[in-house]
């Protein structure tokens, strides 16, 4: 059983390679087209929708935190709230 993670184009590089090896996760990076006209990208809306859901939390909408670990915790709490509301 593989876990598939859909990610934005910004998530690539050495960190992704480490995560792939450690957790055996399949990453599907959705890239924007380089052309300068509108084109619907498959599964891109899933990534954008998830970011919009996280931004509904007032504290996660802007980065007010002093430490990066606090910002990461706020994003985790937002994701937990999203998952709890779905059940």
Buried (B, 14 or more C-beta within 10 A) or exposed (E): EEEEBBEBEEBEEEEBEEBEEEEEEEBEBBEEEEEEEEEEEEEBEEBEEBEEBBEEBEBBEEEEBEEEEEBEEBBEBBBEBBEEEEE
